[in-house]
Amino acid sequence: MSAITTQVVNDILLVGFTDSKILDSQRIEQVGRELQESVPQAVHKKMLLNFRGVSFMSSAMITKLVMLNKSCKAQGVSLKFCEVSPNVMEVFKITKLNKLFDIQEGEEKAMASFDKKGWFG
């Protein structure tokens, strides 16, 4: 069974997770592999990870997200996260990854934020 779901909505590769707890090391490897494989699918260079339903993830999973972030940067893909649960957000804050990742509240806001330009956009 696939660990993630992918679909393209408004030129954005929308990625969801099929597990509410991402703790098992084999599953984490699978999620990490599937996430990496999905980066080239972001043909419009926009990728949104929706954490809806994910209540827990291990530190090994966070490592996979950092690796994903690096892959996206290397391939010029803009990566954003949305609907991060309070438990997962707490881990991002403790690890200071909330500063590294672009974390938006809801899916709609996150999708709209891809089109926002800077002050002088």
Biopython code that builds the backbone (N, CA, C, O; Angstrom):
import numpy as np
from Bio.PDB.StructureBuilder import StructureBuilder

atoms = [
    (1, "MET", "N", (0.838, -1.198, 0.000)),
    (1, "MET", "CA", (0.000, 0.000, 0.000)),
    (1, "MET", "C", (0.876, 1.252, 0.000)),
    (1, "MET", "O", (1.869, 1.338, 0.723)),
    (2, "SER", "N", (0.495, 2.190, -0.804)),
    (2, "SER", "CA", (1.247, 3.433, -0.906)),
    (2, "SER", "C", (1.181, 4.215, 0.409)),
    (2, "SER", "O", (0.166, 4.197, 1.105)),
    (3, "ALA", "N", (2.275, 4.896, 0.734)),
    (3, "ALA", "CA", (2.340, 5.663, 1.976)),
    (3, "ALA", "C", (1.858, 7.099, 1.783)),
    (3, "ALA", "O", (1.522, 7.795, 2.741)),
    (4, "ILE", "N", (1.832, 7.524, 0.513)),
    (4, "ILE", "CA", (1.385, 8.890, 0.228)),
    (4, "ILE", "C", (0.400, 8.870, -0.936)),
    (4, "ILE", "O", (0.331, 7.908, -1.700)),
    (5, "THR", "N", (-0.355, 9.954, -1.048)),
    (5, "THR", "CA", (-1.234, 10.144, -2.198)),
    (5, "THR", "C", (-0.760, 11.406, -2.910)),
    (5, "THR", "O", (-0.294, 12.348, -2.269)),
    (6, "THR", "N", (-0.876, 11.424, -4.219)),
    (6, "THR", "CA", (-0.490, 12.626, -4.964)),
    (6, "THR", "C", (-1.565, 12.954, -5.988)),
    (6, "THR", "O", (-2.176, 12.071, -6.590)),
    (7, "GLN", "N", (-1.773, 14.241, -6.162)),
    (7, "GLN", "CA", (-2.661, 14.721, -7.213)),
    (7, "GLN", "C", (-2.230, 16.135, -7.563)),
    (7, "GLN", "O", (-1.652, 16.841, -6.738)),
    (8, "VAL", "N", (-2.515, 16.541, -8.788)),
    (8, "VAL", "CA", (-2.160, 17.892, -9.211)),
    (8, "VAL", "C", (-3.423, 18.741, -9.184)),
    (8, "VAL", "O", (-4.421, 18.417, -9.829)),
    (9, "VAL", "N", (-3.363, 19.842, -8.422)),
    (9, "VAL", "CA", (-4.485, 20.768, -8.316)),
    (9, "VAL", "C", (-3.947, 22.173, -8.597)),
    (9, "VAL", "O", (-3.037, 22.633, -7.907)),
    (10, "ASN", "N", (-4.493, 22.852, -9.591)),
    (10, "ASN", "CA", (-4.051, 24.214, -9.945)),
    (10, "ASN", "C", (-2.535, 24.298, -10.127)),
    (10, "ASN", "O", (-1.905, 25.212, -9.595)),
    (11, "ASP", "N", (-1.949, 23.376, -10.859)),
    (11, "ASP", "CA", (-0.501, 23.345, -11.117)),
    (11, "ASP", "C", (0.339, 23.004, -9.889)),
    (11, "ASP", "O", (1.567, 23.074, -9.952)),
    (12, "ILE", "N", (-0.290, 22.639, -8.778)),
    (12, "ILE", "CA", (0.440, 22.318, -7.552)),
    (12, "ILE", "C", (0.351, 20.814, -7.314)),
    (12, "ILE", "O", (-0.731, 20.231, -7.377)),
    (13, "LEU", "N", (1.498, 20.189, -7.041)),
    (13, "LEU", "CA", (1.496, 18.775, -6.687)),
    (13, "LEU", "C", (1.102, 18.675, -5.213)),
    (13, "LEU", "O", (1.855, 19.073, -4.324)),
    (14, "LEU", "N", (-0.079, 18.141, -4.979)),
    (14, "LEU", "CA", (-0.622, 18.026, -3.628)),
    (14, "LEU", "C", (-0.332, 16.620, -3.110)),
    (14, "LEU", "O", (-0.746, 15.630, -3.713)),
    (15, "VAL", "N", (0.379, 16.543, -1.994)),
    (15, "VAL", "CA", (0.778, 15.255, -1.428)),
    (15, "VAL", "C", (0.113, 15.068, -0.069)),
    (15, "VAL", "O", (0.179, 15.942, 0.795)),
    (16, "GLY", "N", (-0.525, 13.923, 0.103)),
    (16, "GLY", "CA", (-1.140, 13.588, 1.386)),
    (16, "GLY", "C", (-0.513, 12.325, 1.947)),
    (16, "GLY", "O", (0.182, 11.601, 1.233)),
    (17, "PHE", "N", (-0.752, 12.063, 3.200)),
    (17, "PHE", "CA", (-0.210, 10.874, 3.856)),
    (17, "PHE", "C", (-1.348, 9.908, 4.157)),
    (17, "PHE", "O", (-2.455, 10.333, 4.486)),
    (18, "THR", "N", (-1.079, 8.611, 4.047)),
    (18, "THR", "CA", (-2.128, 7.627, 4.283)),
    (18, "THR", "C", (-2.137, 7.129, 5.734)),
    (18, "THR", "O", (-3.082, 6.458, 6.150)),
    (19, "ASP", "N", (-1.089, 7.453, 6.505)),
    (19, "ASP", "CA", (-1.014, 7.008, 7.901)),
    (19, "ASP", "C", (-1.212, 8.175, 8.864)),
    (19, "ASP", "O", (-0.783, 9.297, 8.594)),
    (20, "SER", "N", (-1.866, 7.895, 9.992)),
    (20, "SER", "CA", (-2.010, 8.960, 10.996)),
    (20, "SER", "C", (-0.787, 9.006, 11.914)),
    (20, "SER", "O", (-0.477, 10.049, 12.489)),
    (21, "LYS", "N", (-0.102, 7.884, 12.048)),
    (21, "LYS", "CA", (1.124, 7.839, 12.856)),
    (21, "LYS", "C", (2.231, 7.275, 11.975)),
    (21, "LYS", "O", (2.142, 6.151, 11.482)),
    (22, "ILE", "N", (3.269, 8.071, 11.789)),
    (22, "ILE", "CA", (4.385, 7.632, 10.945)),
    (22, "ILE", "C", (5.559, 7.349, 11.884)),
    (22, "ILE", "O", (6.392, 8.216, 12.147)),
    (23, "LEU", "N", (5.600, 6.105, 12.381)),
    (23, "LEU", "CA", (6.560, 5.738, 13.414)),
    (23, "LEU", "C", (7.419, 4.536, 13.035)),
    (23, "LEU", "O", (8.579, 4.455, 13.438)),
    (24, "ASP", "N", (6.864, 3.605, 12.266)),
    (24, "ASP", "CA", (7.550, 2.371, 11.908)),
    (24, "ASP", "C", (8.690, 2.660, 10.932)),
    (24, "ASP", "O", (8.496, 3.365, 9.942)),
    (25, "SER", "N", (9.883, 2.115, 11.208)),
    (25, "SER", "CA", (11.053, 2.459, 10.398)),
    (25, "SER", "C", (10.906, 2.038, 8.934)),
    (25, "SER", "O", (11.350, 2.759, 8.040)),
    (26, "GLN", "N", (10.297, 0.893, 8.679)),
    (26, "GLN", "CA", (10.096, 0.470, 7.286)),
    (26, "GLN", "C", (9.129, 1.413, 6.577)),
    (26, "GLN", "O", (9.324, 1.762, 5.412)),
    (27, "ARG", "N", (8.092, 1.816, 7.292)),
    (27, "ARG", "CA", (7.110, 2.732, 6.709)),
    (27, "ARG", "C", (7.758, 4.092, 6.424)),
    (27, "ARG", "O", (7.487, 4.714, 5.397)),
    (28, "ILE", "N", (8.608, 4.539, 7.336)),
    (28, "ILE", "CA", (9.294, 5.828, 7.162)),
    (28, "ILE", "C", (10.183, 5.777, 5.923)),
    (28, "ILE", "O", (10.227, 6.732, 5.148)),
    (29, "GLU", "N", (10.890, 4.665, 5.738)),
    (29, "GLU", "CA", (11.715, 4.500, 4.540)),
    (29, "GLU", "C", (10.846, 4.597, 3.286)),
    (29, "GLU", "O", (11.213, 5.240, 2.303)),
    (30, "GLN", "N", (9.688, 3.944, 3.346)),
    (30, "GLN", "CA", (8.774, 3.961, 2.198)),
    (30, "GLN", "C", (8.262, 5.378, 1.939)),
    (30, "GLN", "O", (8.248, 5.836, 0.797)),
    (31, "VAL", "N", (7.842, 6.073, 3.002)),
    (31, "VAL", "CA", (7.348, 7.452, 2.854)),
    (31, "VAL", "C", (8.461, 8.318, 2.253)),
    (31, "VAL", "O", (8.229, 9.073, 1.309)),
    (32, "GLY", "N", (9.660, 8.201, 2.808)),
    (32, "GLY", "CA", (10.790, 8.995, 2.318)),
    (32, "GLY", "C", (11.070, 8.739, 0.850)),
    (32, "GLY", "O", (11.296, 9.675, 0.083)),
    (33, "ARG", "N", (11.055, 7.473, 0.456)),
    (33, "ARG", "CA", (11.308, 7.091, -0.929)),
    (33, "ARG", "C", (10.211, 7.651, -1.845)),
    (33, "ARG", "O", (10.497, 8.219, -2.899)),
    (34, "GLU", "N", (8.954, 7.481, -1.425)),
    (34, "GLU", "CA", (7.838, 7.966, -2.248)),
    (34, "GLU", "C", (7.848, 9.488, -2.365)),
    (34, "GLU", "O", (7.531, 10.032, -3.422)),
    (35, "LEU", "N", (8.211, 10.173, -1.285)),
    (35, "LEU", "CA", (8.291, 11.638, -1.338)),
    (35, "LEU", "C", (9.372, 12.062, -2.334)),
    (35, "LEU", "O", (9.151, 12.947, -3.161)),
    (36, "GLN", "N", (10.539, 11.425, -2.250)),
    (36, "GLN", "CA", (11.630, 11.772, -3.167)),
    (36, "GLN", "C", (11.224, 11.509, -4.618)),
    (36, "GLN", "O", (11.531, 12.298, -5.512)),
    (37, "GLU", "N", (10.531, 10.390, -4.838)),
    (37, "GLU", "CA", (10.106, 10.038, -6.190)),
    (37, "GLU", "C", (9.049, 11.000, -6.727)),
    (37, "GLU", "O", (8.886, 11.135, -7.939)),
    (38, "SER", "N", (8.333, 11.665, -5.825)),
    (38, "SER", "CA", (7.266, 12.559, -6.271)),
    (38, "SER", "C", (7.782, 13.943, -6.681)),
    (38, "SER", "O", (7.080, 14.677, -7.376)),
    (39, "VAL", "N", (8.996, 14.307, -6.260)),
    (39, "VAL", "CA", (9.522, 15.646, -6.571)),
    (39, "VAL", "C", (9.515, 15.928, -8.079)),
    (39, "VAL", "O", (9.065, 17.000, -8.484)),
    (40, "PRO", "N", (9.998, 15.007, -8.924)),
    (40, "PRO", "CA", (9.971, 15.295, -10.375)),
    (40, "PRO", "C", (8.546, 15.435, -10.937)),
    (40, "PRO", "O", (8.359, 16.009, -12.009)),
    (41, "GLN", "N", (7.553, 14.917, -10.221)),
    (41, "GLN", "CA", (6.163, 15.058, -10.679)),
    (41, "GLN", "C", (5.667, 16.496, -10.547)),
    (41, "GLN", "O", (4.663, 16.865, -11.155)),
    (42, "ALA", "N", (6.366, 17.305, -9.755)),
    (42, "ALA", "CA", (5.970, 18.714, -9.561)),
    (42, "ALA", "C", (6.462, 19.514, -10.766)),
    (42, "ALA", "O", (7.385, 20.321, -10.659)),
    (43, "VAL", "N", (5.828, 19.273, -11.911)),
    (43, "VAL", "CA", (6.301, 19.891, -13.157)),
    (43, "VAL", "C", (6.187, 21.417, -13.139)),
    (43, "VAL", "O", (6.911, 22.102, -13.862)),
    (44, "HIS", "N", (5.292, 21.942, -12.325)),
    (44, "HIS", "CA", (5.145, 23.406, -12.234)),
    (44, "HIS", "C", (5.938, 23.972, -11.059)),
    (44, "HIS", "O", (5.776, 25.132, -10.682)),
    (45, "LYS", "N", (6.801, 23.125, -10.488)),
    (45, "LYS", "CA", (7.732, 23.541, -9.427)),
    (45, "LYS", "C", (7.034, 23.985, -8.141)),
    (45, "LYS", "O", (7.543, 24.833, -7.408)),
    (46, "LYS", "N", (5.855, 23.397, -7.875)),
    (46, "LYS", "CA", (5.122, 23.711, -6.652)),
    (46, "LYS", "C", (4.685, 22.402, -6.014)),
    (46, "LYS", "O", (4.045, 21.573, -6.661)),
    (47, "MET", "N", (5.035, 22.215, -4.732)),
    (47, "MET", "CA", (4.684, 20.978, -4.036)),
    (47, "MET", "C", (4.148, 21.318, -2.653)),
    (47, "MET", "O", (4.767, 22.066, -1.896)),
    (48, "LEU", "N", (2.991, 20.756, -2.340)),
    (48, "LEU", "CA", (2.350, 21.027, -1.053)),
    (48, "LEU", "C", (2.115, 19.708, -0.324)),
    (48, "LEU", "O", (1.435, 18.817, -0.833)),
    (49, "LEU", "N", (2.683, 19.595, 0.870)),
    (49, "LEU", "CA", (2.449, 18.418, 1.704)),
    (49, "LEU", "C", (1.335, 18.740, 2.680)),
    (49, "LEU", "O", (1.454, 19.647, 3.503)),
    (50, "ASN", "N", (0.247, 17.983, 2.579)),
    (50, "ASN", "CA", (-0.875, 18.188, 3.493)),
    (50, "ASN", "C", (-0.793, 17.121, 4.576)),
    (50, "ASN", "O", (-0.878, 15.924, 4.299)),
    (51, "PHE", "N", (-0.626, 17.576, 5.816)),
    (51, "PHE", "CA", (-0.466, 16.667, 6.951)),
    (51, "PHE", "C", (-1.795, 16.333, 7.620)),
    (51, "PHE", "O", (-1.811, 15.829, 8.743)),
    (52, "ARG", "N", (-2.910, 16.608, 6.945)),
    (52, "ARG", "CA", (-4.228, 16.306, 7.513)),
    (52, "ARG", "C", (-4.262, 14.842, 7.951)),
    (52, "ARG", "O", (-3.941, 13.942, 7.176)),
    (53, "GLY", "N", (-4.653, 14.623, 9.194)),
    (53, "GLY", "CA", (-4.776, 13.261, 9.695)),
    (53, "GLY", "C", (-3.507, 12.698, 10.309)),
    (53, "GLY", "O", (-3.553, 11.653, 10.957)),
    (54, "VAL", "N", (-2.367, 13.370, 10.120)),
    (54, "VAL", "CA", (-1.119, 12.870, 10.711)),
    (54, "VAL", "C", (-0.996, 13.453, 12.117)),
    (54, "VAL", "O", (-0.834, 14.661, 12.295)),
    (55, "SER", "N", (-1.077, 12.568, 13.112)),
    (55, "SER", "CA", (-1.019, 13.058, 14.493)),
    (55, "SER", "C", (0.362, 12.898, 15.115)),
    (55, "SER", "O", (0.736, 13.669, 15.999)),
    (56, "PHE", "N", (1.116, 11.915, 14.666)),
    (56, "PHE", "CA", (2.455, 11.686, 15.205)),
    (56, "PHE", "C", (3.409, 11.270, 14.110)),
    (56, "PHE", "O", (3.023, 10.602, 13.150)),
    (57, "MET", "N", (4.673, 11.675, 14.264)),
    (57, "MET", "CA", (5.719, 11.151, 13.388)),
    (57, "MET", "C", (7.011, 11.103, 14.185)),
    (57, "MET", "O", (7.241, 11.931, 15.066)),
    (58, "SER", "N", (7.837, 10.146, 13.875)),
    (58, "SER", "CA", (9.096, 9.987, 14.602)),
    (58, "SER", "C", (10.141, 10.964, 14.075)),
    (58, "SER", "O", (9.957, 11.597, 13.035)),
    (59, "SER", "N", (11.238, 11.070, 14.816)),
    (59, "SER", "CA", (12.316, 11.967, 14.397)),
    (59, "SER", "C", (12.926, 11.495, 13.078)),
    (59, "SER", "O", (13.424, 12.305, 12.296)),
    (60, "ALA", "N", (12.886, 10.182, 12.832)),
    (60, "ALA", "CA", (13.400, 9.665, 11.553)),
    (60, "ALA", "C", (12.582, 10.215, 10.385)),
    (60, "ALA", "O", (13.123, 10.472, 9.309)),
    (61, "MET", "N", (11.290, 10.394, 10.599)),
    (61, "MET", "CA", (10.430, 10.951, 9.553)),
    (61, "MET", "C", (10.795, 12.412, 9.304)),
    (61, "MET", "O", (10.762, 12.880, 8.166)),
    (62, "ILE", "N", (11.138, 13.119, 10.356)),
    (62, "ILE", "CA", (11.524, 14.526, 10.213)),
    (62, "ILE", "C", (12.791, 14.634, 9.364)),
    (62, "ILE", "O", (12.935, 15.557, 8.563)),
    (63, "THR", "N", (13.711, 13.678, 9.550)),
    (63, "THR", "CA", (14.918, 13.637, 8.723)),
    (63, "THR", "C", (14.540, 13.502, 7.252)),
    (63, "THR", "O", (15.150, 14.139, 6.393)),
    (64, "LYS", "N", (13.537, 12.676, 6.960)),
    (64, "LYS", "CA", (13.080, 12.493, 5.565)),
    (64, "LYS", "C", (12.537, 13.807, 5.004)),
    (64, "LYS", "O", (12.742, 14.121, 3.832)),
    (65, "LEU", "N", (11.841, 14.574, 5.850)),
    (65, "LEU", "CA", (11.290, 15.852, 5.394)),
    (65, "LEU", "C", (12.406, 16.856, 5.095)),
    (65, "LEU", "O", (12.314, 17.628, 4.141)),
    (66, "VAL", "N", (13.454, 16.840, 5.914)),
    (66, "VAL", "CA", (14.598, 17.728, 5.680)),
    (66, "VAL", "C", (15.271, 17.346, 4.357)),
    (66, "VAL", "O", (15.655, 18.215, 3.573)),
    (67, "MET", "N", (15.410, 16.036, 4.119)),
    (67, "MET", "CA", (16.001, 15.562, 2.864)),
    (67, "MET", "C", (15.124, 15.949, 1.673)),
    (67, "MET", "O", (15.629, 16.321, 0.614)),
    (68, "LEU", "N", (13.818, 15.857, 1.857)),
    (68, "LEU", "CA", (12.884, 16.255, 0.805)),
    (68, "LEU", "C", (13.051, 17.744, 0.492)),
    (68, "LEU", "O", (13.072, 18.146, -0.671)),
    (69, "ASN", "N", (13.169, 18.546, 1.537)),
    (69, "ASN", "CA", (13.349, 19.989, 1.383)),
    (69, "ASN", "C", (14.607, 20.273, 0.552)),
    (69, "ASN", "O", (14.593, 21.135, -0.327)),
    (70, "LYS", "N", (15.688, 19.546, 0.837)),
    (70, "LYS", "CA", (16.937, 19.729, 0.082)),
    (70, "LYS", "C", (16.748, 19.343, -1.383)),
    (70, "LYS", "O", (17.214, 20.049, -2.278)),
    (71, "SER", "N", (16.064, 18.221, -1.630)),
    (71, "SER", "CA", (15.815, 17.775, -3.007)),
    (71, "SER", "C", (14.999, 18.808, -3.769)),
    (71, "SER", "O", (15.286, 19.118, -4.925)),
    (72, "CYS", "N", (13.978, 19.333, -3.102)),
    (72, "CYS", "CA", (13.127, 20.343, -3.743)),
    (72, "CYS", "C", (13.934, 21.577, -4.101)),
    (72, "CYS", "O", (13.819, 22.100, -5.209)),
    (73, "LYS", "N", (14.756, 22.044, -3.160)),
    (73, "LYS", "CA", (15.585, 23.225, -3.416)),
    (73, "LYS", "C", (16.513, 22.968, -4.599)),
    (73, "LYS", "O", (16.667, 23.823, -5.470)),
    (74, "ALA", "N", (17.130, 21.789, -4.627)),
    (74, "ALA", "CA", (18.074, 21.445, -5.697)),
    (74, "ALA", "C", (17.386, 21.414, -7.059)),
    (74, "ALA", "O", (18.009, 21.704, -8.081)),
    (75, "GLN", "N", (16.106, 21.063, -7.071)),
    (75, "GLN", "CA", (15.378, 20.962, -8.342)),
    (75, "GLN", "C", (14.492, 22.182, -8.604)),
    (75, "GLN", "O", (13.702, 22.192, -9.549)),
    (76, "GLY", "N", (14.629, 23.209, -7.763)),
    (76, "GLY", "CA", (13.879, 24.441, -7.970)),
    (76, "GLY", "C", (12.395, 24.323, -7.680)),
    (76, "GLY", "O", (11.589, 25.081, -8.219)),
    (77, "VAL", "N", (12.031, 23.368, -6.823)),
    (77, "VAL", "CA", (10.620, 23.165, -6.476)),
    (77, "VAL", "C", (10.308, 23.890, -5.170)),
    (77, "VAL", "O", (11.013, 23.732, -4.173)),
    (78, "SER", "N", (9.254, 24.678, -5.191)),
    (78, "SER", "CA", (8.803, 25.379, -3.989)),
    (78, "SER", "C", (7.992, 24.388, -3.142)),
    (78, "SER", "O", (6.998, 23.833, -3.610)),
    (79, "LEU", "N", (8.428, 24.169, -1.887)),
    (79, "LEU", "CA", (7.789, 23.191, -1.006)),
    (79, "LEU", "C", (7.103, 23.901, 0.152)),
    (79, "LEU", "O", (7.695, 24.755, 0.813)),
    (80, "LYS", "N", (5.848, 23.537, 0.390)),
    (80, "LYS", "CA", (5.102, 24.085, 1.524)),
    (80, "LYS", "C", (4.392, 22.950, 2.245)),
    (80, "LYS", "O", (4.097, 21.906, 1.664)),
    (81, "PHE", "N", (4.126, 23.181, 3.529)),
    (81, "PHE", "CA", (3.373, 22.221, 4.339)),
    (81, "PHE", "C", (2.083, 22.890, 4.774)),
    (81, "PHE", "O", (2.032, 24.112, 4.914)),
    (82, "CYS", "N", (1.030, 22.091, 4.990)),
    (82, "CYS", "CA", (-0.200, 22.643, 5.548)),
    (82, "CYS", "C", (-0.894, 21.615, 6.433)),
    (82, "CYS", "O", (-0.586, 20.424, 6.404)),
    (83, "GLU", "N", (-1.840, 22.120, 7.220)),
    (83, "GLU", "CA", (-2.653, 21.319, 8.132)),
    (83, "GLU", "C", (-1.801, 20.424, 9.033)),
    (83, "GLU", "O", (-2.081, 19.239, 9.213)),
    (84, "VAL", "N", (-0.756, 21.031, 9.590)),
    (84, "VAL", "CA", (0.135, 20.316, 10.506)),
    (84, "VAL", "C", (-0.529, 20.284, 11.879)),
    (84, "VAL", "O", (-0.924, 21.323, 12.408)),
    (85, "SER", "N", (-0.651, 19.089, 12.453)),
    (85, "SER", "CA", (-1.314, 18.952, 13.755)),
    (85, "SER", "C", (-0.476, 19.622, 14.845)),
    (85, "SER", "O", (0.734, 19.787, 14.688)),
    (86, "PRO", "N", (-1.128, 20.011, 15.959)),
    (86, "PRO", "CA", (-0.373, 20.647, 17.053)),
    (86, "PRO", "C", (0.796, 19.788, 17.541)),
    (86, "PRO", "O", (1.858, 20.322, 17.859)),
    (87, "ASN", "N", (0.619, 18.477, 17.604)),
    (87, "ASN", "CA", (1.701, 17.591, 18.059)),
    (87, "ASN", "C", (2.906, 17.652, 17.130)),
    (87, "ASN", "O", (4.046, 17.764, 17.579)),
    (88, "VAL", "N", (2.642, 17.579, 15.846)),
    (88, "VAL", "CA", (3.727, 17.610, 14.864)),
    (88, "VAL", "C", (4.351, 19.002, 14.833)),
    (88, "VAL", "O", (5.571, 19.130, 14.726)),
    (89, "MET", "N", (3.535, 20.035, 14.925)),
    (89, "MET", "CA", (4.034, 21.412, 14.929)),
    (89, "MET", "C", (4.971, 21.640, 16.107)),
    (89, "MET", "O", (5.985, 22.327, 15.981)),
    (90, "GLU", "N", (4.623, 21.057, 17.254)),
    (90, "GLU", "CA", (5.461, 21.182, 18.448)),
    (90, "GLU", "C", (6.859, 20.623, 18.172)),
    (90, "GLU", "O", (7.861, 21.212, 18.579)),
    (91, "VAL", "N", (6.918, 19.496, 17.485)),
    (91, "VAL", "CA", (8.207, 18.893, 17.139)),
    (91, "VAL", "C", (8.974, 19.809, 16.186)),
    (91, "VAL", "O", (10.183, 19.989, 16.336)),
    (92, "PHE", "N", (8.277, 20.386, 15.209)),
    (92, "PHE", "CA", (8.932, 21.326, 14.287)),
    (92, "PHE", "C", (9.494, 22.520, 15.067)),
    (92, "PHE", "O", (10.593, 22.992, 14.776)),
    (93, "LYS", "N", (8.742, 23.003, 16.053)),
    (93, "LYS", "CA", (9.204, 24.159, 16.831)),
    (93, "LYS", "C", (10.406, 23.799, 17.692)),
    (93, "LYS", "O", (11.367, 24.564, 17.767)),
    (94, "ILE", "N", (10.360, 22.644, 18.340)),
    (94, "ILE", "CA", (11.468, 22.202, 19.200)),
    (94, "ILE", "C", (12.748, 22.065, 18.372)),
    (94, "ILE", "O", (13.831, 22.445, 18.818)),
    (95, "THR", "N", (12.609, 21.522, 17.174)),
    (95, "THR", "CA", (13.771, 21.303, 16.306)),
    (95, "THR", "C", (14.109, 22.544, 15.469)),
    (95, "THR", "O", (15.059, 22.528, 14.686)),
    (96, "LYS", "N", (13.339, 23.603, 15.636)),
    (96, "LYS", "CA", (13.499, 24.865, 14.899)),
    (96, "LYS", "C", (13.223, 24.703, 13.400)),
    (96, "LYS", "O", (13.579, 25.570, 12.602)),
    (97, "LEU", "N", (12.588, 23.589, 13.026)),
    (97, "LEU", "CA", (12.302, 23.368, 11.607)),
    (97, "LEU", "C", (11.119, 24.194, 11.131)),
    (97, "LEU", "O", (10.893, 24.322, 9.927)),
    (98, "ASN", "N", (10.362, 24.755, 12.068)),
    (98, "ASN", "CA", (9.281, 25.659, 11.660)),
    (98, "ASN", "C", (9.868, 26.895, 10.983)),
    (98, "ASN", "O", (9.154, 27.608, 10.279)),
    (99, "LYS", "N", (11.163, 27.158, 11.187)),
    (99, "LYS", "CA", (11.842, 28.279, 10.514)),
    (99, "LYS", "C", (12.313, 27.858, 9.118)),
    (99, "LYS", "O", (12.389, 28.680, 8.206)),
    (100, "LEU", "N", (12.627, 26.574, 8.965)),
    (100, "LEU", "CA", (13.112, 26.059, 7.683)),
    (100, "LEU", "C", (11.960, 25.818, 6.707)),
    (100, "LEU", "O", (12.034, 26.187, 5.534)),
    (101, "PHE", "N", (10.904, 25.197, 7.208)),
    (101, "PHE", "CA", (9.776, 24.837, 6.354)),
    (101, "PHE", "C", (8.778, 25.983, 6.253)),
    (101, "PHE", "O", (8.584, 26.740, 7.204)),
    (102, "ASP", "N", (8.155, 26.099, 5.101)),
    (102, "ASP", "CA", (7.077, 27.073, 4.896)),
    (102, "ASP", "C", (5.783, 26.366, 5.295)),
    (102, "ASP", "O", (5.229, 25.582, 4.524)),
    (103, "ILE", "N", (5.308, 26.656, 6.514)),
    (103, "ILE", "CA", (4.130, 25.964, 7.039)),
    (103, "ILE", "C", (2.934, 26.909, 7.032)),
    (103, "ILE", "O", (2.957, 27.966, 7.662)),
    (104, "GLN", "N", (1.890, 26.510, 6.310)),
    (104, "GLN", "CA", (0.670, 27.295, 6.191)),
    (104, "GLN", "C", (-0.439, 26.605, 6.991)),
    (104, "GLN", "O", (-0.340, 25.420, 7.308)),
    (105, "GLU", "N", (-1.493, 27.356, 7.312)),
    (105, "GLU", "CA", (-2.597, 26.763, 8.081)),
    (105, "GLU", "C", (-3.386, 25.754, 7.256)),
    (105, "GLU", "O", (-3.175, 24.548, 7.378)),
    (106, "GLY", "N", (-4.282, 26.240, 6.428)),
    (106, "GLY", "CA", (-5.158, 25.361, 5.662)),
    (106, "GLY", "C", (-4.666, 25.154, 4.249)),
    (106, "GLY", "O", (-3.781, 25.863, 3.770)),
    (107, "GLU", "N", (-5.251, 24.174, 3.590)),
    (107, "GLU", "CA", (-4.850, 23.840, 2.229)),
    (107, "GLU", "C", (-5.102, 24.996, 1.257)),
    (107, "GLU", "O", (-4.259, 25.298, 0.412)),
    (108, "GLU", "N", (-6.267, 25.641, 1.384)),
    (108, "GLU", "CA", (-6.588, 26.751, 0.473)),
    (108, "GLU", "C", (-5.593, 27.885, 0.598)),
    (108, "GLU", "O", (-5.097, 28.406, -0.401)),
    (109, "LYS", "N", (-5.300, 28.268, 1.857)),
    (109, "LYS", "CA", (-4.335, 29.352, 2.098)),
    (109, "LYS", "C", (-2.968, 28.979, 1.552)),
    (109, "LYS", "O", (-2.279, 29.794, 0.938)),
    (110, "ALA", "N", (-2.590, 27.727, 1.788)),
    (110, "ALA", "CA", (-1.273, 27.257, 1.334)),
    (110, "ALA", "C", (-1.183, 27.309, -0.185)),
    (110, "ALA", "O", (-0.171, 27.736, -0.741)),
    (111, "MET", "N", (-2.244, 26.875, -0.846)),
    (111, "MET", "CA", (-2.243, 26.884, -2.312)),
    (111, "MET", "C", (-2.187, 28.312, -2.843)),
    (111, "MET", "O", (-1.484, 28.598, -3.813)),
    (112, "ALA", "N", (-2.922, 29.191, -2.208)),
    (112, "ALA", "CA", (-2.928, 30.594, -2.635)),
    (112, "ALA", "C", (-1.561, 31.240, -2.409)),
    (112, "ALA", "O", (-1.163, 32.137, -3.152)),
    (113, "SER", "N", (-0.844, 30.779, -1.379)),
    (113, "SER", "CA", (0.441, 31.405, -1.043)),
    (113, "SER", "C", (1.512, 31.149, -2.108)),
    (113, "SER", "O", (2.510, 31.867, -2.158)),
    (114, "PHE", "N", (1.318, 30.139, -2.956)),
    (114, "PHE", "CA", (2.288, 29.903, -4.037)),
    (114, "PHE", "C", (2.276, 31.056, -5.028)),
    (114, "PHE", "O", (3.292, 31.359, -5.653)),
    (115, "ASP", "N", (1.124, 31.696, -5.168)),
    (115, "ASP", "CA", (1.002, 32.754, -6.170)),
    (115, "ASP", "C", (1.375, 34.123, -5.644)),
    (115, "ASP", "O", (1.539, 35.067, -6.416)),
    (116, "LYS", "N", (1.512, 34.236, -4.324)),
    (116, "LYS", "CA", (1.860, 35.541, -3.747)),
    (116, "LYS", "C", (3.297, 35.899, -4.089)),
    (116, "LYS", "O", (4.206, 35.075, -3.995)),
    (117, "LYS", "N", (3.469, 37.117, -4.478)),
    (117, "LYS", "CA", (4.807, 37.606, -4.785)),
    (117, "LYS", "C", (5.297, 38.423, -3.594)),
    (117, "LYS", "O", (4.522, 38.775, -2.705)),
    (118, "GLY", "N", (6.563, 38.710, -3.591)),
    (118, "GLY", "CA", (7.130, 39.561, -2.545)),
    (118, "GLY", "C", (6.622, 40.988, -2.708)),
    (118, "GLY", "O", (5.788, 41.261, -3.571)),
    (119, "TRP", "N", (7.114, 41.873, -1.898)),
    (119, "TRP", "CA", (6.668, 43.266, -1.934)),
    (119, "TRP", "C", (6.802, 43.885, -3.308)),
    (119, "TRP", "O", (5.952, 44.660, -3.747)),
    (120, "PHE", "N", (7.881, 43.529, -3.979)),
    (120, "PHE", "CA", (8.158, 44.146, -5.263)),
    (120, "PHE", "C", (7.896, 43.183, -6.415)),
    (120, "PHE", "O", (8.342, 43.406, -7.540)),
    (121, "GLY", "N", (7.129, 42.056, -6.104)),
    (121, "GLY", "CA", (6.852, 40.949, -6.997)),
    (121, "GLY", "C", (6.516, 41.294, -8.371)),
    (121, "GLY", "O", (6.268, 40.408, -9.187)),
]
sb = StructureBuilder()
sb.init_structure("model")
sb.init_model(0)
sb.init_chain("A")
sb.init_seg("    ")
for serial, (resi, resn, name, xyz) in enumerate(atoms, 1):
    if name == "N":
        sb.init_residue(resn, " ", resi, " ")
    sb.init_atom(name, np.array(xyz, "f"), 0.0, 1.0, " ", f" {name:<3s}", serial, name[0])
structure = sb.get_structure()
